[in-house]
Structures are given as structure tokens and as C-alpha cells.
Amino acid sequence: RNINLISSNEPQAGQIGLSWNSPTNGLAVSAIDFPLSLAVNVTNPEQTAKVIFYSLKEGDKDANIIATIAPAGLPQASAPWAKPTDAGAYKVYAEARGWNGQSAKSEELTMVVK
């Protein structure tokens, strides 16, 4: 006995998301702490094409890409932050991009590099 299911619905893209695993918000670091491990938990990793980690120094307009993990596909994405260019206050965040055009941004962590 065979059953064929015919549906007129297109497959729906699943929601993707990111949450920080490490480091913690408000962290103060110095040169000896680098490379610093960055890690996020990925919601629906099978729908996630890549995860991009960014840093934005206070007062700057443009963020710098720390690393790109592609394809993501795992429940956690991690990358080393080799070293920021200057001491100062930074916002660090990650962005996920999905196979079907979805995108999600993590919470912005504030860090001070001494």
C-alpha cells in the first residue's frame, strides 16, 4: 500500500538565531588574553549558511570582520579573535545568514581592551 502526499505549500525557511556562549558581556581584557575565543550557540544550524563575527570600536562607523564560519551547520560556531588593532571599548557581535535568505544578529557584547 503506497500513500502519496501532494502539497501546494512551498517549504518554509526555518527561523535562525544566535546566543552568546563566550565571552561574557562587560569583559575587560589585555593583549595577553588574545587570541580570544568567541563562541555562539546557533538556533537551527541546518538552516544556517554562515556565521560572521564582528568588532566595532567605540567612535568608529564601520565594524571589522573578525572571522566568517561557512558553512556553519553545527549547533555552535566559534572563532578566535586574533587581536584588535587598538586599546579601547568595543562592541562584539555575530550575524547568522541562512540558506533561504534569513538573517539574525546576536546581542552586542561590550568589551574593554587595555
C-alpha positions in Angstrom: 0.0 0.0 0.0 1.5 3.4 -1.1 0.4 6.8 0.0 1.4 9.9 -1.9 1.1 13.2 -0.2 0.8 16.2 -2.6 1.1 19.6 -1.1 0.9 23.0 -2.8 2.9 24.6 0.1 6.5 25.6 -0.6 8.9 24.5 2.1 9.3 27.3 4.7 12.6 28.7 5.8 13.2 28.0 9.5 14.0 30.8 11.9 17.6 31.1 12.7 19.2 32.7 15.7 22.4 33.2 17.8 23.1 33.4 21.5 26.5 34.0 23.1 28.3 31.2 24.8 31.6 33.1 25.4 32.9 35.6 26.2 30.7 37.3 28.7 29.4 40.9 28.4 31.5 43.6 30.1 34.7 41.6 29.9 38.0 43.5 30.3 41.0 42.0 28.5 44.6 42.8 27.7 47.0 41.8 25.0 47.9 38.6 26.9 44.3 37.4 26.6 44.5 37.2 22.8 43.7 35.2 20.7 40.3 35.4 22.5 37.8 32.6 21.8 34.4 33.8 20.5 31.5 31.2 20.5 27.8 31.4 19.8 25.0 28.9 20.0 23.2 28.5 16.7 19.4 28.0 16.6 18.5 25.8 13.6 22.1 25.2 12.4 20.8 23.1 9.4 19.3 26.4 8.1 22.4 28.5 8.8 24.8 29.0 5.9 27.4 31.1 7.7 28.1 33.0 10.9 30.2 36.2 10.8 31.8 37.7 13.9 32.3 41.5 14.0 34.0 44.0 16.2 33.2 47.7 16.3 35.5 50.1 18.2 33.7 52.9 20.1 33.7 56.0 17.9 34.2 54.1 14.6 31.5 53.9 12.0 32.3 50.6 10.4 32.6 47.2 12.0 35.6 44.9 11.2 35.1 41.3 10.4 36.8 39.1 12.9 36.0 35.8 11.2 33.5 34.0 8.9 32.4 30.4 9.6 31.0 28.9 6.5 29.2 26.6 6.2 28.0 26.8 9.7 25.8 23.7 10.1 26.7 23.0 13.7 24.9 23.9 17.0 27.9 26.1 18.0 30.1 28.4 15.9 33.4 29.6 17.3 36.4 31.6 16.1 39.5 33.2 17.6 39.7 37.0 17.7 43.4 37.4 16.9 43.8 40.9 18.3 42.1 44.2 18.0 44.1 47.0 16.4 43.9 49.4 19.3 43.1 49.5 23.0 39.6 50.8 23.8 35.9 49.9 24.2 34.5 47.5 21.6 31.1 46.0 20.7 31.4 42.5 19.5 28.5 40.7 17.8 27.8 37.9 15.4 25.4 37.7 12.5 23.9 34.5 11.0 22.8 34.2 7.4 20.5 31.4 6.3 20.4 29.3 3.2 17.0 30.8 2.4 17.8 34.5 2.9 17.1 34.6 6.7 19.4 36.6 8.9 19.8 37.1 12.7 22.1 39.2 14.8 23.3 38.3 18.3 23.3 40.5 21.3 26.1 43.1 21.2 28.7 42.4 23.9 30.7 45.3 25.3 34.3 44.7 25.9 37.3 46.8 27.0 40.7 46.1 25.6 43.5 47.5 27.7 
